Each structure stands twice: as structure tokens, then as C-alpha cells.
Amino acid sequence: MNRDLFNKNKKAGNTELENDPNWANDVSVQSIEDKIKQDHRELREALRPLSADDKNPIDSFLSLFSKKEKSDKTSSASDKSETANEGTTKFFSKKFLLSLAIYSGVLVLLITLFLIRFFFYLKDYEKTYELSLPYHNADSFIQTISGNNAEEIYSSLTNKPVLSEYETKDNVVGYIDAMTKDKQLSYAESNDSTDKKPVYHIIADDYIIGELILTQSAEKRKHDLPIYRIDSFSLFSEPEWDATIKTYDDCKVYVNGKELTKDYLEKSEKNDETHFEDFAELADVNYYKIDGLYQRPDIKIVNAFDQELVPSVNETTGFYETPLSAPKDMEDEMIAFAKDAVATYSSVVCREINDSNLDRIFTKGNPIVHDIKTNSGNLMYFPNHITKETEDKIIDFKPYNENAFYCEMEHTQHMLVYGVRPRDVVTDTRFYYTKENGQWRVCAVIY
């Protein structure tokens, strides 16, 4: 009976049972003994005394055996299904692991490529960002204007100084050169600086001399980063020079090569040389004032004789004063007469010649002649003397015009008193001269 049950189970497993790796264990001696013991237990259980209601024990046994057979078939089918499911699970597990490995490898490759690309993107962004910073523009600008190149600085000015008609570019360049020569140029960001409008101070050594303003351009760099351009460059400078020029109405004034117009005439007044009253007409004195100059101006004067003169600076007033001058031949003529007049005057005073000689050197009817004649007798000169030689030294000479001049002269007479004792007599004369009927005459004397 146990053998038949084994055979039935074997048939129920079909050919798949042979492929089951546990089949060998099922058919082993030990497994057969275990099976027989199990069947005995079930049989004993079935052959227990039936109740009084069971009239046919054999039918009950057969019914129980039939149930057992069905139970074994169900168990065999369940084992077969579990075995199939286990094989399918193992197959799908291998496929899943392979897919997972491929997917993971692809994912790692994509992440690696992304990280490499992102690294190079960051490097490029960092480089572009660094180049986009506005201080690079200030660096480049400082390099351009460095090297004591005042001309380059002037050319770089977007807000160039407003020059008056008497100021020149060369003077402004000279002013810039004086401001930057042998100095270290640098820059510093201003407190007024913003991202859209950076502002930098331009510094020469420790002094702020200018301002550089940048602005964002409409153009963009990569990564939408800004590009800066120079908006303006200006110097913190003001024209420091001015000049007051004292000249005469018959003179022309030139400042930095250009004639000064009457628009700059500050005041005009009569000539204060009153000694020429009633004898000669002198030009009025004019005062010109000009400012807005970056350097000491180059001033030239052209007088009535068409001579170009360089004015002198009065250390007391600071005015530029026009020197009085005349053509050389005219000056020679004036000085020659002045020497003759002084020699005549000295000779009269020393009683070497008659006082009537004064009439030919003074203007007609001049009261000075009478004074000299009246007072010369009181002079303490030795009458017994001989003038061996004379010497003239011009102290001051002012030719006002062709009809008037002033001359201060020292006239020295080297005498021998009583023919043996030397004596030097110095006459210091300050005479004003004018022309009368075309001839030079003394019109006034300062004692």
C-alpha cells in the first residue's frame, strides 16, 4: 500500500519531478521510512472506534482514504507551483540586477560628464567675472597716463578745462606736468561709487588730482556679466594765475601771443609825471586785469615806437610794469643832449663858464634859470681850479615819447685846485627834457 502511494505521487509529479533537485531526497530509504510511519499514523487515526452512528466502518475508511489521496495531490501541485515560482523569481532577479547595473553605470557616467562640464563652466565664469570687475579699467587707465606724460593725460580728459581766449593748451599741459611730474599715480574707489557707475579718485602721491567715472555698457560679456566703459575723466584743478598789467595808452599788450582787448581794461588814469605840464602831452596809464590762467602768462608789450618789450614785475604791487623805451638812435640823441645839458649846468655852477649858457639848455622863460643865476654865487667852489676831465654815469633814463624823457645822471669833474691839489666834484642832476621848436630843452629839475 505504501509503494502504491509512492507510485501515485511519482506519477502526479510527472516529468518535472525528475528535474527537481529534492527528488533524490524524496526517494531515499530514509524518506520512504518516514512516509510509511506517517501513513501508519494516519491509518490508526482512521481506524479508531467509530461512533454508534457509523453503521458501515469500511465506508468510513474508504472515505477517509479518498480524502488523504486528494490532500496529497493538492500538496504535490502546490510544491510544483512553488518550484516554478522560485525559478521565475530567480530569473527575474538576475535580469533586474543586470538592468540596475547598466542603469547605474549610465547614471554615473552622466553625472561625471555633468560635473566635468560644470567644473569648466565654473572656471570660465570665474575668469569672466574677474575680467568684468571695474577696477581693471582703472588699472588700465593708470598705466596709460603714467610715465610723466602730461600730454597723454590732457588727451584723456573728457572734461577738458574751459580755456579763456588768452589761455593755451600748452600752458594747461605744463600745469598738468607740474602737478604729476616725478609722482606716483594710483587710484582709490570713491564713496560715491556704485555697481552701475563706479567712481575712482586719481591720486598723485598723496594728493587727489582727478576723478575717473565708469559706466556699464549696453553690451554684455558671457554669462550676462557687465562691460564697463570710461564715462568721464576730469582733473580737480582751477586756474591759479592772474595778472595786472600797468602800461600806457599808446602801447599794445599781448598775453600768450594774443593782443589784450579793452574788455580787460580795469582802470585808466592820467600820467602822474606833472613835470611835463605845459610842455609835453603824455599817454594815460592803463591797468589791465586778466585771470583764469593755469601758468604764469607770457606778456609782451609793444610801445609807440613799435618796440617789443618784456614787462618787469613790481615786487611791492605785483603788477607787470611796462618799461619806457625808444629807438636806439632816438635814445642816443636824448642822452647826448642830457650829457651836454648837465656839463653846461655844472660848469656854470662851478663858475667855469658864464651863466648865460643856461639859456641854450633850458626852455624859454623857465624860472629855474633865474634861480640858478641868483644862487650860484653862494656855492663854495674854489675859483682857482682847472677841470682836467669829466665823467658821466646815467642812473635812470625814461623816454616817455619822442617829445619827452627823463634822465638822472652823475657828472664828475676831476679838478686841480690851484693847479696842484686834485679834487673831484660830483653833480647829481635829475632833469626832465622836452622838445621846444624841435630842439631839446630842460623843462624841470628835481633837487
Residue pairs with C-beta under 8 A, 6 or more apart in sequence:
1 39
2 32
2 35
2 36
2 39
5 35
5 39
5 72
6 32
6 35
8 69
8 72
9 72
9 76
10 17
12 72
12 73
12 76
12 77
13 20
13 23
13 76
13 80
16 80
16 83
17 23
17 26
20 83
25 31
42 68
46 60
46 61
46 64
46 65
47 61
50 57
50 60
54 60
124 222
124 223
125 223
128 221
128 222
128 223
128 225
129 223
129 225
131 221
132 221
132 225
132 226
132 227
132 228
134 198
134 214
134 228
135 189
135 198
135 200
137 198
137 214
137 228
137 229
137 230
138 187
138 198
138 200
138 212
138 214
139 187
141 156
141 187
141 212
141 230
141 233
142 185
142 186
142 187
142 202
144 152
144 156
145 152
145 153
145 156
145 185
145 202
146 185
148 177
148 180
148 181
148 182
150 173
150 174
150 176
150 177
150 180
150 181
151 173
153 176
153 180
153 235
154 160
154 169
154 172
154 173
154 176
156 233
157 233
157 234
157 235
158 230
158 231
158 232
158 233
158 234
159 232
159 233
159 234
160 172
161 167
161 172
161 235
161 237
161 239
161 294
163 169
163 172
163 292
164 290
164 292
164 293
165 258
166 255
166 256
166 258
166 260
166 290
166 293
166 297
167 239
167 256
167 292
167 293
167 294
168 256
168 257
171 256
171 293
171 294
171 295
172 294
174 294
174 295
175 237
175 294
175 295
176 235
176 237
178 295
179 204
179 209
179 235
179 237
180 204
180 209
183 204
183 205
184 204
184 205
185 202
185 203
185 204
186 202
186 203
187 200
187 201
187 202
187 203
187 212
188 200
188 201
188 203
189 198
189 199
189 200
189 201
190 199
190 200
190 201
190 211
192 199
193 199
193 200
196 215
196 216
197 213
197 214
197 215
197 216
197 231
198 213
198 214
198 228
199 211
199 212
199 213
199 214
200 211
200 212
200 213
200 214
201 208
201 210
201 211
201 212
202 208
202 209
202 210
202 211
202 212
202 233
203 209
208 236
209 235
209 236
209 237
210 233
210 234
210 235
210 236
211 232
211 233
211 234
211 236
212 230
212 232
212 233
213 230
213 231
213 232
213 233
214 228
214 229
214 230
214 231
215 228
215 229
215 231
216 226
216 227
216 228
216 229
217 226
217 227
217 228
217 229
219 227
220 226
220 227
221 227
237 294
239 291
239 292
239 293
239 294
240 293
240 294
241 291
241 293
241 294
241 295
241 296
241 297
242 289
242 290
242 291
242 292
242 293
243 255
243 288
243 289
243 290
243 291
243 293
243 297
243 299
243 320
244 266
244 287
244 288
244 289
244 317
244 318
244 319
244 320
245 253
245 260
245 287
245 288
245 289
245 290
245 299
245 301
245 311
245 319
245 320
245 322
246 285
246 286
246 287
246 311
246 314
246 319
246 320
246 321
246 322
247 253
247 285
247 286
247 288
247 301
247 311
247 321
247 322
248 271
248 283
248 284
248 285
248 286
248 303
248 304
248 322
249 268
249 283
249 284
249 285
249 286
250 283
250 303
250 304
250 401
251 283
251 286
251 301
251 302
251 303
251 304
251 322
252 259
252 260
252 301
252 302
253 259
253 260
253 288
253 299
253 300
253 301
254 260
254 299
254 300
254 301
254 302
255 290
255 297
255 298
255 299
256 297
256 298
257 298
260 288
260 290
264 288
264 289
264 290
265 286
265 287
265 288
266 287
266 288
266 289
267 286
267 287
268 284
268 285
268 286
268 287
269 284
269 285
269 287
270 284
270 285
271 282
271 283
271 284
271 285
271 400
272 285
273 282
273 400
273 406
273 432
275 406
275 432
275 443
275 444
275 446
276 282
276 400
276 404
276 432
276 434
276 443
276 444
279 363
279 404
279 434
279 436
279 443
279 444
280 400
280 401
280 403
280 404
280 434
280 435
280 443
281 403
282 400
282 401
282 404
283 304
283 400
283 401
287 319
290 297
299 310
299 311
299 320
300 308
300 309
300 310
301 308
301 309
301 310
301 311
301 322
301 323
302 308
302 309
303 309
303 322
303 324
303 325
304 401
304 402
305 325
305 326
305 327
305 330
305 402
307 325
307 326
307 327
309 322
309 323
309 325
310 323
311 320
311 321
311 322
311 323
312 320
312 321
312 323
313 319
313 320
313 321
314 320
314 321
324 398
324 399
324 400
325 331
325 399
326 334
326 399
326 401
326 402
326 405
330 399
330 402
331 397
331 399
333 440
334 397
334 399
334 405
334 407
334 433
334 440
335 394
335 397
335 407
337 433
337 440
338 394
338 405
338 407
338 409
338 431
338 433
339 392
339 409
339 411
340 361
341 361
341 431
341 433
341 440
341 442
342 392
342 409
342 411
342 427
342 429
342 431
343 390
343 392
343 411
344 353
344 357
344 358
344 360
344 361
345 358
345 361
345 372
345 427
345 429
346 390
346 411
346 413
346 425
346 427
346 429
347 353
347 357
347 387
348 354
348 355
348 357
348 358
348 372
348 376
349 372
349 376
349 379
349 381
349 427
350 379
350 381
350 385
350 387
350 413
350 425
351 376
351 381
351 383
352 387
355 372
355 373
355 376
358 369
358 372
358 373
359 369
361 441
361 442
362 368
362 369
362 441
362 442
362 443
363 434
363 436
363 441
363 442
363 443
364 436
364 441
366 442
366 443
368 442
368 444
368 445
381 425
382 417
382 418
382 423
384 417
384 418
384 419
385 415
385 416
385 417
385 418
385 423
386 415
386 416
386 419
387 413
387 414
387 415
388 414
388 415
388 416
389 414
390 411
390 412
390 413
390 414
391 411
391 412
391 414
392 409
392 410
392 411
392 412
393 409
393 410
393 412
394 407
394 408
394 409
395 408
395 409
395 410
395 428
396 406
396 407
396 408
396 430
397 405
397 406
397 407
397 408
398 405
398 406
398 407
399 405
400 406
402 435
403 434
403 435
404 432
404 433
404 434
404 435
405 432
405 433
406 430
406 431
406 432
406 433
407 430
407 431
407 433
408 428
408 429
408 430
408 431
409 428
409 429
409 431
410 426
410 427
410 428
410 429
411 426
411 427
411 428
411 429
412 424
412 425
412 426
412 427
413 424
413 425
413 426
413 427
414 422
414 424
415 422
415 423
415 424
415 425
416 422
416 423
417 423
429 445
430 445
430 446
430 447
431 442
431 444
431 445
431 446
432 442
432 443
432 444
432 445
432 446
433 440
433 441
433 442
433 443
434 440
434 441
434 443
435 441
